[in-house]
Protein backbone atom coordinates (compact mmCIF):
# COMPACT_ATOMS: atom_id res chain seq x y z
CA UNK A 1 0.00 0.00 0.00
CA UNK A 2 1.21 3.50 -0.85
CA UNK A 3 0.33 6.84 0.71
CA UNK A 4 1.00 10.46 -0.20
CA UNK A 5 2.13 12.90 2.47
CA UNK A 6 3.78 16.30 2.75
CA UNK A 7 5.54 16.29 6.12
CA UNK A 8 6.71 14.17 9.03
CA UNK A 9 7.19 16.26 12.16
CA UNK A 10 8.88 14.91 15.27
CA UNK A 11 8.63 15.87 18.95
CA UNK A 12 5.14 17.35 18.59
CA UNK A 13 3.55 18.38 21.88
CA UNK A 14 0.12 19.61 20.70
CA UNK A 15 -1.02 16.72 18.53
CA UNK A 16 -2.26 14.50 21.34
CA UNK A 17 -0.86 13.33 24.69
CA UNK A 18 2.89 13.07 25.27
CA UNK A 19 5.66 13.39 22.69
CA UNK A 20 4.37 12.48 19.25
CA UNK A 21 5.50 12.11 15.67
CA UNK A 22 2.93 13.54 13.25
CA UNK A 23 2.41 12.45 9.67
CA UNK A 24 0.65 14.97 7.43
CA UNK A 25 -1.27 13.22 4.65
CA UNK A 26 -2.18 14.93 1.39
CA UNK A 27 -5.72 15.60 0.24
CA UNK A 28 -8.73 17.20 1.92
CA UNK A 29 -12.40 17.51 0.89
CA UNK A 30 -12.95 20.46 3.26
CA UNK A 31 -12.23 24.02 2.17
CA UNK A 32 -11.82 25.93 5.43
CA UNK A 33 -11.34 29.61 4.68
CA UNK A 34 -8.72 29.83 7.45
CA UNK A 35 -6.81 26.60 6.67
CA UNK A 36 -3.34 26.62 8.26
CA UNK A 37 -2.10 23.76 6.06
CA UNK A 38 -3.36 24.85 2.60
CA UNK A 39 -0.52 22.92 0.97
CA UNK A 40 -2.22 19.74 2.19
CA UNK A 41 -5.53 20.29 0.40
CA UNK A 42 -4.45 18.99 -3.00
CA UNK A 43 -3.92 15.25 -3.28
CA UNK A 44 -1.08 15.88 -5.75
CA UNK A 45 2.39 17.33 -5.41
CA UNK A 46 2.58 21.11 -5.61
CA UNK A 47 5.34 23.72 -5.73
CA UNK A 48 5.92 26.14 -2.88
CA UNK A 49 7.94 29.12 -4.15
CA UNK A 50 9.31 31.37 -1.39
CA UNK A 51 9.90 34.48 -3.48
CA UNK A 52 11.27 36.49 -0.54
CA UNK A 53 14.35 34.22 -0.52
CA UNK A 54 14.93 34.52 -4.27
CA UNK A 55 17.96 36.53 -5.46
CA UNK A 56 16.90 36.23 -9.13
CA UNK A 57 20.16 34.47 -9.96
CA UNK A 58 18.50 32.82 -12.94
CA UNK A 59 19.72 29.27 -12.33
CA UNK A 60 16.17 27.96 -12.59
CA UNK A 61 15.41 29.70 -15.88
CA UNK A 62 15.22 27.33 -18.80
CA UNK A 63 14.59 24.27 -16.64
CA UNK A 64 10.92 24.40 -17.55
CA UNK A 65 8.46 26.68 -19.28
CA UNK A 66 6.92 27.86 -16.03
CA UNK A 67 9.80 30.23 -15.12
CA UNK A 68 10.51 33.67 -16.46
CA UNK A 69 12.19 36.91 -15.43
CA UNK A 70 9.91 39.93 -15.12
CA UNK A 71 11.14 43.33 -13.91
CA UNK A 72 14.26 41.72 -12.49
CA UNK A 73 12.37 39.06 -10.51
CA UNK A 74 11.73 35.37 -11.07
CA UNK A 75 8.04 34.52 -11.49
CA UNK A 76 6.24 31.19 -11.78
CA UNK A 77 3.34 30.46 -14.11
CA UNK A 78 1.35 28.05 -11.95
CA UNK A 79 -0.67 26.79 -14.91
CA UNK A 80 2.54 25.48 -16.51
CA UNK A 81 4.22 24.11 -13.36
CA UNK A 82 4.24 20.30 -13.18
CA UNK A 83 6.04 20.10 -9.79
CA UNK A 84 8.85 18.19 -11.49
CA UNK A 85 11.37 19.27 -8.84
CA UNK A 86 14.13 20.50 -11.15
CA UNK A 87 14.00 24.00 -9.67
CA UNK A 88 14.22 22.60 -6.13
CA UNK A 89 17.45 20.76 -6.96
CA UNK A 90 19.01 23.71 -8.81
CA UNK A 91 18.19 26.53 -6.38
CA UNK A 92 20.97 27.71 -4.05
CA UNK A 93 18.64 29.61 -1.70
CA UNK A 94 15.99 26.99 -0.87
CA UNK A 95 13.35 29.08 -2.61
CA UNK A 96 11.56 26.06 -4.06
CA UNK A 97 9.94 23.15 -2.24
CA UNK A 98 8.04 20.30 -3.81
CA UNK A 99 5.27 19.57 -1.36
CA UNK A 100 4.19 15.94 -1.50
CA UNK A 101 5.77 12.51 -1.76
CA UNK A 102 4.35 9.05 -2.41
CA UNK A 103 5.91 6.12 -0.54
CA UNK A 104 5.20 2.62 0.65
CA UNK A 105 3.08 2.74 3.81
CA UNK A 106 5.33 0.26 5.63
CA UNK A 107 8.41 2.40 4.96
CA UNK A 108 6.62 5.46 6.28
CA UNK A 109 5.41 3.59 9.36
CA UNK A 110 8.95 2.46 10.23
CA UNK A 111 10.06 6.08 10.03
CA UNK A 112 7.19 7.18 12.26
CA UNK A 113 8.09 4.82 15.12
CA UNK A 114 11.80 5.56 15.12
CA UNK A 115 11.28 7.53 18.35
CA UNK A 116 9.26 4.85 20.11
CA UNK A 117 11.41 5.14 23.24
CA UNK A 118 10.21 8.73 23.64
CA UNK A 119 6.61 7.66 23.08
CA UNK A 120 6.91 5.04 25.80
CA UNK A 121 8.49 7.44 28.29
CA UNK A 122 6.05 10.32 27.70
CA UNK A 123 2.80 8.52 26.96
CA UNK A 124 2.99 9.75 23.39
CA UNK A 125 2.80 8.05 20.03
CA UNK A 126 1.98 8.60 16.37
CA UNK A 127 -0.55 11.13 15.09
CA UNK A 128 -1.83 11.37 11.53
CA UNK A 129 -3.03 14.73 10.31
CA UNK A 130 -3.36 16.47 6.98
CA UNK A 131 -5.04 17.49 4.87
CA UNK A 132 -7.69 15.10 6.05
CA UNK A 133 -6.55 11.56 6.98
CA UNK A 134 -9.90 10.10 5.92
CA UNK A 135 -9.13 11.24 2.37
CA UNK A 136 -6.65 8.33 2.37
CA UNK A 137 -8.79 6.24 4.67
CA UNK A 138 -7.41 2.81 3.77
CA UNK A 139 -3.86 3.98 4.45
CA UNK A 140 -4.93 5.57 7.75
CA UNK A 141 -6.57 2.34 8.87
CA UNK A 142 -3.52 0.32 7.83
CA UNK A 143 -1.18 2.52 9.86
CA UNK A 144 -3.49 2.22 12.87
CA UNK A 145 -3.37 -1.59 12.55
CA UNK A 146 0.43 -1.54 12.51
CA UNK A 147 0.49 0.76 15.55
CA UNK A 148 -2.01 -1.37 17.47
CA UNK A 149 0.05 -4.52 16.85
CA UNK A 150 3.16 -2.76 18.17
CA UNK A 151 1.45 -1.21 21.18
CA UNK A 152 1.97 2.33 19.88
CA UNK A 153 -0.58 5.02 20.75
CA UNK A 154 -2.26 6.25 17.57
CA UNK A 155 -4.19 9.51 17.15
CA UNK A 156 -6.12 10.90 14.21
CA UNK A 157 -6.66 14.62 13.63
CA UNK A 158 -9.86 14.71 11.59
CA UNK A 159 -12.59 17.04 10.41
CA UNK A 160 -15.00 14.10 10.55
CA UNK A 161 -15.64 14.46 6.81
CA UNK A 162 -15.16 11.03 5.30
CA UNK A 163 -16.20 7.41 5.50
CA UNK A 164 -17.92 6.33 8.67
CA UNK A 165 -16.60 2.84 8.04
CA UNK A 166 -13.01 4.09 8.11
CA UNK A 167 -13.73 5.93 11.36
CA UNK A 168 -15.24 2.81 12.88
CA UNK A 169 -12.24 0.68 11.88
CA UNK A 170 -9.86 3.29 13.33
CA UNK A 171 -11.84 3.20 16.58
CA UNK A 172 -11.67 -0.61 16.61
CA UNK A 173 -7.87 -0.26 16.44
CA UNK A 174 -7.86 1.95 19.53
CA UNK A 175 -7.31 5.31 17.84
CA UNK A 176 -7.71 8.56 19.75
CA UNK A 177 -9.71 11.03 17.67
CA UNK A 178 -8.75 14.70 17.74
CA UNK A 179 -12.08 15.68 16.26
CA UNK A 180 -12.59 19.16 14.81
CA UNK A 181 -15.81 21.08 15.32
CA UNK A 182 -15.39 24.11 13.09
CA UNK A 183 -18.69 25.64 14.08
CA UNK A 184 -22.15 24.72 15.37
CA UNK A 185 -24.28 26.85 13.06
CA UNK A 186 -25.17 24.79 9.94
CA UNK A 187 -25.39 27.76 7.58
CA UNK A 188 -22.13 29.36 8.74
CA UNK A 189 -20.39 25.97 8.76
CA UNK A 190 -21.29 25.41 5.11
CA UNK A 191 -20.17 28.92 4.15
CA UNK A 192 -16.87 28.67 6.07
CA UNK A 193 -15.88 25.13 5.06
CA UNK A 194 -17.85 24.14 1.98
CA UNK A 195 -19.24 21.01 3.67
CA UNK A 196 -22.40 20.20 5.60
CA UNK A 197 -22.31 20.17 9.38
CA UNK A 198 -24.61 17.14 9.26
CA UNK A 199 -21.78 14.92 7.97
CA UNK A 200 -19.53 15.99 10.85
CA UNK A 201 -22.19 15.48 13.52
CA UNK A 202 -23.44 12.16 12.14
CA UNK A 203 -19.93 10.71 12.26
CA UNK A 204 -19.39 12.17 15.73
CA UNK A 205 -22.63 10.61 16.96
CA UNK A 206 -21.53 7.27 15.54
CA UNK A 207 -18.17 7.45 17.30
CA UNK A 208 -19.60 8.49 20.66
CA UNK A 209 -22.21 5.75 20.27
CA UNK A 210 -19.53 3.06 20.07
CA UNK A 211 -17.51 4.57 22.92
CA UNK A 212 -14.59 5.84 20.84
CA UNK A 213 -11.82 7.84 22.52
CA UNK A 214 -12.35 11.48 21.51
CA UNK A 215 -10.94 14.92 22.21
CA UNK A 216 -12.93 17.70 20.54
CA UNK A 217 -10.95 20.47 18.91
CA UNK A 218 -12.50 23.88 18.34
CA UNK A 219 -10.72 26.11 15.81
CA UNK A 220 -12.14 29.54 16.53
CA UNK A 221 -11.49 32.35 14.07
CA UNK A 222 -12.40 35.95 14.89
CA UNK A 223 -15.15 37.19 12.59
CA UNK A 224 -15.91 33.75 11.15
CA UNK A 225 -17.26 31.52 13.93
CA UNK A 226 -16.97 33.48 17.18
CA UNK A 227 -20.16 35.55 17.22
CA UNK A 228 -22.44 35.41 20.24
CA UNK A 229 -24.80 33.16 18.28
CA UNK A 230 -21.94 30.89 17.13
CA UNK A 231 -20.65 30.41 20.66
CA UNK A 232 -24.15 29.89 22.09
CA UNK A 233 -24.82 27.09 19.61
CA UNK A 234 -21.41 25.58 20.33
CA UNK A 235 -22.26 25.52 24.05
CA UNK A 236 -25.38 23.49 23.21
CA UNK A 237 -23.38 21.10 21.05
CA UNK A 238 -20.67 20.61 23.68
CA UNK A 239 -23.32 19.94 26.33
CA UNK A 240 -24.56 17.04 24.18
CA UNK A 241 -21.04 15.60 24.27
CA UNK A 242 -20.51 15.85 28.03
CA UNK A 243 -19.62 12.45 29.45
CA UNK A 244 -18.93 11.08 25.95
CA UNK A 245 -15.57 12.70 25.17
CA UNK A 246 -12.42 13.46 27.20
CA UNK A 247 -12.62 17.25 26.87
CA UNK A 248 -12.59 20.06 24.28
CA UNK A 249 -9.61 22.14 23.20
CA UNK A 250 -9.88 25.65 21.78
CA UNK A 251 -7.52 26.14 18.83
CA UNK A 252 -7.15 29.94 18.52
CA UNK A 253 -6.54 31.35 15.05
CA UNK A 254 -2.91 31.90 14.08
CA UNK A 255 -1.34 33.30 10.91
CA UNK A 256 0.99 30.44 9.92
CA UNK A 257 -1.09 29.59 6.87
CA UNK A 258 -0.65 33.04 5.29
CA UNK A 259 3.00 32.49 4.37
CA UNK A 260 2.10 29.15 2.81
CA UNK A 261 -0.66 30.74 0.72
CA UNK A 262 1.89 33.24 -0.58
CA UNK A 263 4.31 30.43 -1.46
CA UNK A 264 1.49 28.74 -3.36
CA UNK A 265 0.97 31.91 -5.41
CA UNK A 266 -2.27 32.81 -3.69
CA UNK A 267 -3.30 35.88 -1.75
CA UNK A 268 -4.44 35.93 1.87
CA UNK A 269 -7.65 37.83 1.10
CA UNK A 270 -9.67 38.82 4.16
CA UNK A 271 -7.51 36.62 6.40
CA UNK A 272 -4.76 39.24 6.26
CA UNK A 273 -6.78 41.42 8.62
CA UNK A 274 -7.93 38.70 11.04
CA UNK A 275 -6.31 39.19 14.48
CA UNK A 276 -4.47 36.46 16.35
CA UNK A 277 -7.05 34.57 18.39
CA UNK A 278 -4.98 33.95 21.50
CA UNK A 279 -5.95 37.32 22.94
CA UNK A 280 -9.59 36.22 22.91
CA UNK A 281 -9.14 32.60 23.98
CA UNK A 282 -9.74 33.27 27.69
CA UNK A 283 -13.19 34.73 26.99
CA UNK A 284 -14.05 31.90 24.59
CA UNK A 285 -12.98 29.32 27.18
CA UNK A 286 -15.12 30.93 29.89
CA UNK A 287 -18.20 30.94 27.64
CA UNK A 288 -17.79 27.41 26.30
CA UNK A 289 -17.09 25.96 29.73
CA UNK A 290 -20.67 26.75 30.67
CA UNK A 291 -21.55 23.63 28.63
CA UNK A 292 -20.40 21.45 31.51
CA UNK A 293 -17.66 19.96 29.38
CA UNK A 294 -14.05 20.66 30.36
CA UNK A 295 -12.66 23.20 27.87
CA UNK A 296 -8.97 24.11 27.64
CA UNK A 297 -6.89 26.17 25.23
CA UNK A 298 -4.31 24.38 23.11
N, C-alpha and C positions, 0 to 999 in steps of 0.2 A: 504494500500500500504506500502511495506517495501522498505528501501534503505540501501545501504552499504557504510560506510564512514570510514575515518581513523583519523579525527581530527575535533574539533570545536575550533576555535581560536577567542578570544574576543579582543575588543579594537584595531582592525586592522586599520591602517591609510594609507595603500598603496593598498587597494583592492577596490578602488572606493572612491567617495566623502564622507567626514565626518568620524565619528566613525562607524565601521562596525563589525559585527560578521560573520566570514567566516567558511563555512562548506566545508570540503574537501572530495569529493566523490571518491570512489574506481573505478578503471577501466579506461584504456585509450588505444585507438587504434593507437596512435602516439608514435613513438620510438625516441624521440629527444636524440641525443648523449649527450647533456649537461643537461638533465632533473634534476631539483633541488628537485623534489618530486618523486624519483624513487619508493618509497614504495607505491605510488598510482597507478602504472601502472597495477598491477594485480588486477583482480576483486575479488579475494579471500583473506582471511586472510593470513598474512605471519608473520614470526618471525624476529624481529630485535634483534641481539645479540651484545651488546656493550662489546667486549672482553677486552677493556682497563680498564673496571671497575671490571672485574672478579678477585677474589682472589683465585680461584681454591679450594674453600672450599669443593666441592664435594656434596653439598646438592641436586643438580639437577641430579646427577648420579643415574641411576636406575629408574628414572621416566618414561623414554621412551628409545627406542633403538637408538635414534639419538645422544645421549651424550656419550662421552668417554674422558678419560684422556690420553693425549699424551705429553710426555716430561714435565710433571708437569703442563700442561695447559688443560683447558676444551676446547674441540672442538665440533662442531655441524656438523653432516652429513645432509646436506640440503635435500638430496633425501629421507631421512627417517623421516624428521620433518613434522608433521601434524598440527602444530600451535594449539595444544590442550590447551596450556596455563598453564600446570602444572608447568613448570619451572619458569614462571613469578610469580606465587603465592609463590613458595618455595624460590626464590632468596632473599637474604638479602641486595644485593648491587644494585638492579634495573638494572641488566645486561640484562634482557630479557623483551621485549615488544611485545605483540601480536598486530599487526597493522591491524585493520579492525574490524568493528562491524556492525551487521545487526539489525535494529530497525524499528519500525513503524514510518512512515513519519510524522504523526501528533505529535507524542511524540518529534521527533527531531525538528519539527517546533516550538513547544512551548518552547523548550530550546533555540532556535535561537533568539526568540524575547523577551527573559527575560530582555534585556537591551534596550527596546524600548524607554525609557525616554532619553537615551543618543543619540539614533538615531534622535529623534525628535529635540533635542537641537542642534545637530551638522550637521544636514542634511545628516546623514548616513543611514545605513540600513543593510540588509542581503546580503552577497555575497556567491555564490556557486562556488567552484573551484574544483581542483582534483589533479591527474587524469584529466579526461575530463568529465564535467557534462553531455554532450550529450550522453555519454556511458550509463547513466541511465536517458535517456531523459524523460520518462514518470514521473519519480519522480521529475526531475527538473521542469517540467511544473506544476506539482501539487503544489510544494512549491511556485512557482511564483503566482499561483492562490490564495493560502492562503494569501500571502503577499499583493497582489493587493486588496483583500477584506478587509484587515486590514489597508490599507493605508501605508504600509511599503515599502520603497525603496528596490528594488531587483536588484542585479547585477549578471552577469554571466561571469566568466573568461573562455574563450573557445578558442580552437585552430581552430574552425570552421569546424572540421572534425566530421561529424555526419549528422543526419537527418535534411534536410531543413524544413520539417514540424514541427519538434520540435522547431527549431529556430523561425519560423514564429509564433507559438503559444506563445513562450516566449515574442516575440516582441508585440503581441496583449495584453499581460498582463502587458506591460509597462516596461519590463526589460531593464536595461542598459547593453550593451555588452562590455566587456573588451576583445577585439578581437585580438588574437595574429597573427602577420605576422612574421614568423620565417625565412623569406628570400624571395627574389623576383626573384631569378634565378631558373627556374623549375628543372634543373638537380641537382643543389646543394641542393635544398629543398628536393628532393627525397632521395638523399644520406644522408642528415643530419637527416631526420625525418622518412623516410620509407613510406611517403605518398605523393600523387601528390599535387602539388600546385594548380592544376585546381579545386580540391574539395574546397579548402579554398577560392579561389577567386570567384567561382560560388556562394557559400553561402554568401560571403560578398556582391556581386553584388545584390543578392536577398534582403538582409537586407537594403542596401542603397536605393534600388528601392522602398521599402515600407516605407521609412522614419524612420527606427529604430534608436534608440539612441545608438551611438557607440563611444567608445574611442579605437583607435588602440594601440596595445602594441607591441613593437619591441625588442624582446630579441636578443641582439647582442653579439656574442661570438668570441673573437679574434682567428683568424685562421680558423674559420668555415664559417662565413657569413659577414665578415667585409672588404673584399677586395675592391679595387677601383671599380671593376665591380659590385660586390654585392650592394654597396652603390649607385652606379649610377642607377641601375635598381630599387632599392627601392625608389629613388627620383621620378622616373617616375610613380611608383605605387602610391605613396603618392599624387602626383599631380592629379591623377585620382580621389582621394578621397576628394580633397579640396571642401569645401562647403557641404559635405555629412556626415562628422563625426565631433565630437567635436574638437579633436586634436589627436596627437600621442605621446606616451610615450616611451622613450628608457628605456629598462630594461637591464642594464649592467650585464655581467656575474659575478656571485659570486660562492663561493666554498662550499656552504652549503650542496649541494647534495653529496659531496665526503664522508663525514662521514656516511651518510645514506647508500651509496653503500657498505662501509666497514661492516656496521652492518647487511647488507643483505648477506654478504659472497662473495661480488664481488669486483673486483679491479677497480681502477679509470681509468686505461689505460692512454691514451694520455691526458685526462683531468687534470691529476696531474700536468702537466707543463703549463697549460693555465693560463695566468695572470689575475688578477682581472680587470674587464672591466671599473671600475669607472675612472681610470686614462685616459681613452681614450674617455669617454662619451662627453666631451666638443667638441672634434673634430667631432665626429659622429653627434652631435646635429647641429653644424654649417653646415655640408654638407647636412643633411637631411632637414634642414629648407629652403633650396633653392627650395624645392618643392612648396612653397607657403602655406603649411599646418603648423600650429603651432606645434612645436615639443619641448617637455620638457623631462627632465630626472627624472625618478621615483627612 
